[in-house]
Amino acid sequence: MIKTRLIKLLSHSKKYIIYTVFWQWISLLAQITAVFTITDLLGYVLNNTLTISHLKSTFLLLLGVIVIRYTCERMSARTSYLASVDVKRILREKIYDKMLKLGASYNEYVSSSEVVQVSTEGVEQLETYFSKYLPQLFYSLLAPITLFIILSRVNLKASLVLLICVPLIPMSIVAVQKFAKKLLSNYWSTYTGLGDSFLENLQGLTTLKIYQADKMKAEEMDQESEKFRKITMKVLTMQLNSISVMDIVAYGGAAVGMTIALLEYLHGHINMQGTLCIILLASEFFLPLRLLGSFFHIAMNGMAASDKIFKILDIPEISSGKEVLSDHSLDILFKDVHFSYEENREILKGIDMTLPKNSFISLVGESGCGKSTIAGILAGKNRGYTGDITIGGTPLKDVNEEDLMKHILLIRHNSYLFKGTVEENLRMADPHATKEEMKAVLEKVNLLGFLNSQDGIKTKLLEKASNLSGGQCQRLALARALLKKDVSVYILDEAASNIDIESEELIMNVIHELAKTKTVLLISHRLANVVKSDHIYFLQDGQIKEHGSHTELMNQNGAYKHLYEAQMALENYGKEGTV
């Protein structure tokens, strides 16, 4: 059970497999030497020719055998360990490199939980496959041939019978493999599905508690866990049954060989010493393959895991291009752009839009109209669009992704803040930023005063900065964005949403100041925030229904005006006429 592509992928680890087999083979030769030495000693005893010299030589030989086998065991364990380390390093590097090549849009092709599971449990299975199964496979082929060559000189008939019985074990393995392959494929699918559910429920645990839906989700996970338990038990049952079959074949074959050796002895075709050698070494024909059989489920798991790994490695890579953006002219142009997340569900339906350099452009519209999709396309997160998008005259598809990330920065309302300190989070934007520069951007977003009451930029943050308020988190994310140098285009996707009015005003003041020197694309559900925009695009059902300045749109007396007036009426409700 060897997958050629897998061997080629991990070609660097082949040398450790060879070393492991070599040390196992030397250990076998030492064991054969020990058996022949002991049977020779018994022969001297039976013939009454035993001398002190025989005892001394036997003792020294056996001592040497013990030293050799101990050394071989140590070296075999070491090379096996080196193989496992090498395999884990290479595979995880390959998966990580693939994620880097897929870039920001990787989650369009594979879920994060599947990548994590394959990189951990899947790689662990292949580590055992390389460090245990493959060396044992090659040794299982070498050992019976070595024993046959040596024992055939003692008695050809008994040795030949033992050698002929050896292939019965791999035949039984092949028979089990046909059933096991489908079973283990289902096992891995169930395992990754359970992992997806667990990760999702863990991340949404607070929401589940709020809606008291945690019990329902726990019951669903119980059902998935029960399904996983059942298929795991099927795998274990298959493994135990295959081991039982291999035990019968192995020990049955050894018994046949021993019987033939005894018959040969009774017919006078072999002496007592030769008979004992064959009896003592008969099981060695089968034990390597028997041990290989116990690794069979590991090999099958490894094959199933490799399928998952190759599924990820085979994801087509969309070239990010080689073009570098100019710092002088970064006008952005959308022409008849279409995009679909799923077949038959078009999100963008022919978008035409212009973002001149150093302009303040806003995208507005009801939820689900495609605003965030446009932001994702510009930031390189959503690929597979049709139509033309150019940045400074260069097609977006031809722009190098690293250079795109350098010039265009996407800030969402839930931008991720990492566990650590405020300084560590800020340094992600500029590793060489001075403390004065960090304090300056914190001052701009009115966060420095609060942090100074704590530990300043050394203030520790919990996971997702859960020890800060929502407004503070969004202001810190904006400060980090402001610290990033060379950014030409800022995309703010609801960066001032779901927070208090005071925080919203602070963030909008920063955005207005930023729009004086940078291109700003603001996506906002609150139309009061976009009034000062140079140009506003109103999206509806994936299409731009209206566009222009706030005054122009109000004069059109269309959907924008109706939505704006509805929002203003709602915000002003109760403010007038109160006593």
C-alpha positions in Angstrom: 0.0 0.0 0.0 2.2 2.8 -1.4 1.1 6.0 -2.9 3.7 7.1 -5.4 2.8 10.8 -5.3 3.2 10.8 -1.5 6.6 9.2 -1.7 7.7 11.8 -4.2 6.3 14.6 -2.1 8.3 13.4 0.9 11.4 12.2 -1.0 13.7 13.7 1.5 12.4 11.3 4.2 13.2 8.2 2.1 16.7 8.0 3.5 15.4 7.5 7.0 13.2 4.7 5.8 16.3 3.0 4.3 18.3 3.5 7.5 15.5 2.1 9.6 15.2 -1.0 7.4 19.0 -1.5 7.5 19.2 -1.5 11.2 16.3 -3.9 11.5 18.0 -6.2 9.0 21.3 -6.1 11.0 19.3 -7.0 14.1 17.8 -10.0 12.3 21.2 -11.2 11.2 22.4 -10.9 14.8 19.4 -12.9 16.0 20.1 -15.6 13.4 23.7 -15.8 14.6 22.4 -16.2 18.2 20.1 -19.1 17.2 22.9 -20.9 15.3 25.3 -20.4 18.2 22.8 -21.8 20.8 21.9 -24.8 18.6 25.6 -25.5 18.0 26.1 -25.4 21.8 23.2 -27.9 22.2 24.8 -30.1 19.6 28.1 -30.2 21.6 26.1 -31.1 24.7 24.2 -34.0 22.9 27.4 -35.3 21.4 29.3 -35.0 24.8 32.0 -32.8 23.1 31.3 -29.6 25.0 34.5 -27.8 26.3 35.2 -24.6 28.2 36.4 -23.1 24.9 32.9 -23.7 23.4 31.3 -22.1 26.4 33.6 -19.0 26.2 33.1 -18.5 22.5 29.3 -19.0 22.9 29.2 -16.5 25.7 31.2 -13.9 23.8 29.1 -14.3 20.7 25.8 -14.0 22.6 27.2 -10.9 24.4 28.2 -9.4 21.0 24.7 -10.2 19.7 23.1 -8.4 22.7 25.2 -5.3 22.1 24.5 -5.4 18.3 20.7 -5.8 18.8 20.6 -3.1 21.5 22.5 -0.7 19.1 20.2 -1.6 16.2 17.1 -1.0 18.3 18.4 2.4 19.4 19.5 3.4 15.8 16.2 2.1 14.4 14.2 4.2 16.9 16.3 7.2 16.1 15.9 7.0 12.3 12.2 6.4 12.8 12.0 9.5 14.9 13.9 11.5 12.4 11.6 10.3 9.7 8.5 11.4 11.7 10.0 14.9 12.4 10.9 15.3 8.7 7.5 14.2 7.5 5.6 16.6 9.9 7.9 19.5 8.9 7.6 19.0 5.2 3.9 18.4 5.1 3.0 21.4 7.3 5.3 23.6 5.3 3.6 22.4 2.1 0.1 23.1 3.5 1.2 26.5 4.9 2.9 27.4 1.6 -0.3 26.4 -0.2 -2.4 28.7 2.0 0.0 31.5 1.3 -0.3 30.9 -2.5 -4.1 30.9 -2.2 -3.7 34.2 -0.4 -6.5 36.1 1.3 -9.2 34.2 -0.7 -8.2 30.8 0.6 -11.5 30.3 2.5 -13.4 30.3 -0.8 -11.9 26.9 -1.4 -11.4 25.3 2.0 -12.6 25.9 5.6 -10.1 27.0 8.3 -11.2 24.1 10.5 -10.4 21.5 7.8 -6.9 23.1 7.3 -6.3 22.9 11.0 -7.5 19.2 11.3 -5.5 18.1 8.3 -2.4 19.9 9.5 -2.6 18.3 12.9 -4.4 14.9 13.0 -3.9 14.2 9.3 -0.2 14.9 9.4 0.2 12.8 12.6 -1.3 9.8 10.8 1.1 10.2 7.9 4.0 10.6 10.3 3.2 7.1 11.7 2.8 5.9 8.1 6.3 7.0 7.2 8.1 6.2 10.5 6.4 2.9 11.2 4.4 1.4 8.4 6.8 1.9 5.4 10.0 0.7 7.1 8.1 -2.3 8.4 6.7 -3.0 4.9 10.2 -3.1 3.3 11.6 -5.1 6.2 8.8 -7.6 5.9 9.8 -8.2 2.3 13.5 -8.4 3.1 13.3 -10.6 6.3 11.7 -13.8 4.8 14.1 -13.7 1.8 17.1 -13.4 4.1 15.9 -16.3 6.3 15.2 -18.4 3.2 18.6 -17.9 1.8 20.3 -18.9 5.1 17.9 -21.7 6.2 17.7 -23.3 2.7 21.3 -24.5 3.3 20.0 -26.3 6.4 16.9 -27.8 4.7 15.5 -26.6 1.4 12.1 -28.2 1.7 11.1 -26.8 5.1 12.5 -23.3 4.1 10.6 -23.3 0.8 7.3 -24.2 2.6 7.8 -21.3 5.0 8.6 -18.9 2.2 5.5 -20.0 0.2 3.2 -19.5 3.2 4.5 -15.9 3.7 2.4 -14.2 0.9 -0.8 -15.5 2.5 -0.6 -12.6 5.0 -0.4 -9.7 2.4 -3.2 -11.5 0.5 -5.4 -11.3 3.6 -4.4 -7.6 4.0 -5.4 -6.8 0.4 -8.8 -8.5 1.0 -9.4 -6.4 4.1 -8.2 -3.2 2.3 -11.1 -3.2 -0.2 -13.6 -2.9 2.7 -11.4 -0.6 4.8 -10.7 2.1 2.2 -14.4 3.2 1.9 -14.9 2.8 5.7 -11.9 5.1 6.5 -13.0 7.6 3.9 -16.3 7.9 5.7 -14.4 8.0 9.0 -12.4 11.1 8.0 -15.5 12.8 6.5 -17.3 12.3 9.8 -14.3 13.4 11.8 -13.8 16.7 9.9 -17.6 17.4 10.1 -17.5 17.0 13.8 -14.5 19.3 14.0 -16.3 21.9 12.0 -19.4 21.8 14.3 -17.3 21.9 17.4 -15.3 24.9 16.3 -18.4 26.8 15.1 -20.3 26.1 18.4 -17.2 27.1 20.4 -16.9 30.4 18.6 -20.6 31.1 18.9 -21.0 29.9 22.5 -21.9 33.3 23.8 -24.6 33.7 21.2 -25.9 30.3 21.9 -26.2 31.1 25.6 -28.0 34.4 24.9 -30.6 32.6 22.9 -30.6 29.6 25.1 -29.8 27.5 22.1 -26.8 25.8 23.7 -28.8 22.7 24.7 -30.1 22.3 21.1 -26.6 22.6 19.7 -25.3 20.2 22.4 -27.8 17.6 21.3 -26.9 18.1 17.7 -23.2 17.6 18.6 -24.2 14.5 20.6 -25.8 13.0 17.5 -22.7 13.8 15.4 -20.4 12.4 18.2 -22.5 9.2 18.3 -22.2 8.9 14.6 -18.4 9.3 14.9 -18.3 6.8 17.8 -20.1 4.2 15.7 -17.9 4.6 12.7 -14.8 4.5 15.0 -16.0 1.2 16.5 -16.5 -0.1 12.9 -12.9 0.8 12.2 -11.7 -0.9 15.4 -13.7 -4.0 14.6 -12.3 -4.1 11.2 -8.8 -3.8 12.6 -9.3 -6.6 15.2 -10.8 -8.9 12.6 -7.9 -8.3 10.3 -5.4 -8.9 13.1 -7.2 -12.2 14.0 -7.0 -13.4 10.4 -3.3 -12.5 10.2 -2.6 -14.3 13.4 -4.2 -17.5 12.1 -2.2 -17.2 8.9 1.1 -16.3 10.6 1.1 -18.9 13.3 -0.5 -21.5 11.1 2.3 -21.0 8.5 5.0 -21.2 11.2 3.4 -24.5 12.5 3.4 -26.0 9.0 7.1 -25.1 8.6 8.0 -26.6 12.0 6.0 -29.8 11.1 7.9 -30.2 7.8 11.2 -29.7 9.7 10.3 -32.4 12.2 9.3 -34.8 9.4 12.6 -34.1 7.7 14.4 -34.9 11.0 12.5 -38.1 11.4 13.4 -39.2 7.9 17.1 -38.4 8.6 17.3 -35.5 6.1 18.4 -33.0 8.7 20.2 -33.1 12.1 19.0 -32.0 15.5 20.8 -28.7 15.3 19.3 -27.8 11.9 15.8 -28.8 13.1 16.1 -26.6 16.1 17.3 -23.7 14.0 14.2 -23.9 11.7 11.8 -24.3 14.6 13.3 -21.3 16.4 13.4 -19.1 13.3 10.1 -20.3 11.6 8.1 -17.5 13.3 10.5 -14.9 12.1 9.3 -15.5 8.5 5.8 -14.3 9.6 6.3 -11.9 12.5 7.5 -9.0 10.4 4.4 -9.3 8.2 2.2 -9.9 11.3 3.5 -6.6 12.8 3.0 -5.0 9.4 -0.6 -6.1 9.6 -1.0 -4.4 13.0 0.1 -1.2 11.3 -2.4 -1.7 8.5 -5.1 0.6 10.0 -2.4 3.2 10.4 -1.5 2.9 6.7 -5.2 3.2 5.7 -5.7 6.2 7.9 -2.5 7.6 6.3 -4.0 7.1 2.9 -7.3 8.7 3.8 -5.4 11.6 5.4 -3.2 12.0 2.3 -6.3 12.3 0.2 -7.4 15.2 2.3 -4.0 16.8 2.1 -3.8 16.4 -1.6 -7.3 17.8 -1.9 -5.9 21.0 -0.4 -2.6 20.9 -2.3 -4.5 20.4 -5.6 -6.7 23.5 -5.1 -6.2 25.6 -8.3 -4.2 28.7 -7.6 -5.4 31.9 -9.2 -2.3 33.8 -10.2 -2.0 37.1 -8.3 -0.1 38.6 -11.1 3.3 40.3 -11.2 2.4 43.9 -11.7 3.3 46.5 -9.1 1.0 49.5 -8.5 2.2 53.0 -9.1 2.1 55.4 -6.1 1.1 58.3 -8.3 -2.1 57.4 -10.0 -4.4 54.9 -8.3 -7.8 55.6 -9.8 -10.0 52.5 -9.4 -12.5 51.6 -12.1 -15.2 48.9 -12.1 -16.7 48.0 -15.4 -19.6 45.5 -15.8 -18.4 43.5 -12.8 -20.3 40.3 -11.9 -19.7 38.0 -8.9 -21.4 34.9 -7.5 -20.6 33.0 -4.3 -22.6 30.0 -5.5 -23.9 28.9 -8.8 -27.2 30.4 -9.8 -26.9 33.0 -7.0 -25.4 36.2 -8.5 -24.5 38.8 -5.9 -23.1 41.6 -8.2 -25.0 42.1 -11.5 -22.9 44.5 -13.6 -21.3 47.1 -11.4 -19.9 50.2 -12.9 -18.1 52.5 -10.5 -15.2 54.9 -10.3 -13.0 55.8 -7.3 -10.7 58.7 -8.3 -7.4 59.0 -6.4 -7.7 60.9 -3.0 -11.5 60.9 -3.1 -14.1 60.1 -0.5 -16.5 57.5 -2.0 -19.3 55.8 -0.1 -21.2 52.6 -0.8 -24.7 52.4 0.7 -27.7 50.2 0.5 -29.7 47.6 2.4 -28.0 44.4 3.8 -27.2 41.8 1.2 -27.0 44.1 -1.7 -23.3 43.4 -2.4 -21.4 46.2 -0.6 -19.0 44.0 1.4 -18.5 41.8 -1.7 -17.1 44.8 -3.5 -14.8 45.5 -0.6 -13.7 41.9 -0.5 -12.9 41.9 -4.3 -10.8 45.1 -4.0 -8.9 43.6 -1.0 -8.2 40.3 -2.8 -10.5 38.2 -0.6 -13.1 37.5 -3.3 -11.8 36.2 -6.6 -13.6 34.7 -9.6 -15.4 37.8 -10.6 -16.1 38.7 -14.2 -15.8 42.1 -15.9 -13.0 44.6 -15.6 -11.5 46.2 -12.5 -8.4 48.4 -12.9 -6.3 50.1 -10.3 -4.2 52.9 -11.8 -4.9 51.4 -15.2 -3.6 48.0 -14.2 -6.1 45.1 -14.2 -6.7 43.9 -10.6 -6.1 40.3 -11.7 -2.5 41.2 -12.9 -1.6 43.0 -9.6 0.8 41.1 -7.3 -1.2 40.2 -4.1 1.6 41.4 -1.8 1.7 44.8 -3.5 -2.1 45.0 -3.5 -2.1 44.4 0.3 0.5 47.1 0.6 -1.6 49.7 -1.1 -5.2 48.7 -0.2 -6.2 48.2 3.4 -9.6 46.7 4.4 -10.9 47.6 7.9 -14.0 45.8 9.0 -16.2 46.5 12.0 -14.9 43.2 13.5 -11.2 43.5 12.6 -9.3 40.9 14.6 -7.3 42.0 17.6 -4.8 39.5 19.0 -4.1 38.4 22.5 -1.0 40.2 23.8 -0.4 43.9 24.3 -1.6 47.0 22.4 1.9 47.6 21.2 2.2 44.1 19.7 -1.1 44.6 17.8 0.1 48.0 16.5 3.4 46.7 15.4 1.7 44.3 13.0 1.1 47.4 10.9 4.6 48.7 11.2 7.2 46.6 13.1 9.6 49.5 13.1 7.1 52.1 14.5 8.4 54.3 17.3 6.5 54.7 20.6 5.8 58.3 19.6 4.2 57.2 16.3 2.0 54.6 18.1 0.9 57.2 20.7 0.1 59.6 17.9 -2.3 57.3 16.1 -3.9 56.3 19.4 -4.4 60.0 20.1 -6.0 60.5 16.8 -8.7 57.9 17.6 -9.0 59.3 21.2 -7.8 56.1 22.8 -4.5 57.2 24.3 -6.1 58.8 27.4 -7.9 55.5 28.3 -4.7 53.5 27.8 -2.6 55.8 29.9 -5.0 55.1 32.8 -4.0 51.5 32.3 -0.5 50.4 31.2 -0.2 52.6 28.2 0.8 50.8 25.0 1.8 47.9 27.2 -1.8 47.3 28.2 -2.6 43.6 27.9 -5.4 42.4 25.7 -7.3 39.2 26.1 -8.3 37.1 23.1 -10.2 39.2 20.6 -9.5 42.2 23.0 -12.5 41.1 25.0 -11.4 43.3 27.9 -12.1 46.4 25.7 -15.5 47.8 24.7 -16.8 47.5 21.2 -16.0 51.1 20.4 -12.5 50.8 21.8 -11.8 47.7 19.8 -12.9 49.5 16.6 -10.9 52.6 17.4 -7.8 50.4 18.1 -8.3 48.6 14.8 -8.5 52.0 13.1 -5.3 53.2 14.9 -3.5 50.1 13.7 -4.6 50.8 10.1 -3.5 54.4 10.3 0.0 53.2 11.4 0.5 51.2 8.3 2.6 53.2 5.9 2.3 53.3 2.1 -1.4 52.6 2.1 -3.1 54.5 -0.7 -6.7 53.2 -0.4 -8.6 52.6 2.8 -11.7 50.5 2.6 -13.8 50.9 5.8 -16.6 48.2 5.9 -19.0 49.3 8.6 -16.1 50.5 10.6 -18.4 52.8 12.7 -21.2 50.3 13.2 -22.6 48.7 16.3 -21.0 51.2 18.7 -22.1 54.2 20.7 -22.7 57.6 19.1 -19.6 59.1 20.8 -17.3 56.4 19.4 -19.0 56.6 16.0 -18.4 60.4 15.8 -14.8 60.0 16.8 -14.2 57.4 14.1 -16.0 59.4 11.5 -13.9 62.5 12.4 -10.8 60.4 11.7 -12.2 59.1 8.5 -13.0 62.6 7.2 -9.4 63.7 8.1 -8.0 60.7 6.4 -10.0 61.4 3.2 -8.1 64.6 2.7 -5.0 62.8 1.7 -6.0 59.2 0.9 -8.6 57.4 -1.2 -11.4 56.3 1.2 -14.2 53.9 0.3 -16.7 53.9 3.1 -19.4 51.3 3.4 -22.0 52.3 5.9 -25.6 51.4 6.7 -26.1 54.8 8.4 -26.6 57.4 5.6 -25.8 60.3 8.0 -22.1 59.2 7.9 -21.9 59.5 4.1 -23.3 63.0 3.6 -19.9 64.6 3.2 -18.7 62.0 0.6 -17.5 63.2 -2.8 -19.7 60.6 -4.5 -22.2 58.0 -3.2 -23.2 54.8 -4.8 -26.6 53.4 -3.8 -26.7 49.6 -4.3 -29.9 47.6 -4.6 -30.2 43.9 -5.5 -26.5 43.8 -6.7 -26.9 46.8 -9.0 -26.1 50.5 -8.7 -29.5 52.1 -8.8 -28.4 55.7 -8.0 -25.2 57.6 -7.7 -24.0 61.1 -7.1 -23.3 63.5 -4.2 -25.7 63.6 -1.3 -27.3 66.8 -2.6 -27.7 65.3 -6.1 -29.2 62.1 -4.7 -31.7 64.0 -2.6 -32.8 66.0 -5.6 -33.4 62.8 -7.5 -36.2 61.9 -5.1 -35.4 58.2 -5.4 -34.6 55.3 -3.1 -31.6 57.0 -1.5 -33.7 60.0 -0.4 -36.5 57.8 1.0 -34.0 55.7 3.0 -32.2 58.8 4.3 -35.4 60.4 5.4 -36.7 57.2 7.0 -33.4 56.9 9.0 -33.5 60.6 10.0 -37.1 60.3 11.1 -36.2 57.3 13.2 -33.2 58.9 14.8 -35.1 62.1 15.6 -38.1 60.3 16.9 -39.0 61.7 20.3 -36.4 64.5 20.2 -39.0 67.1 19.1 -42.1 67.9 21.0 -40.9 66.5 24.3 -41.7 68.3 27.5 
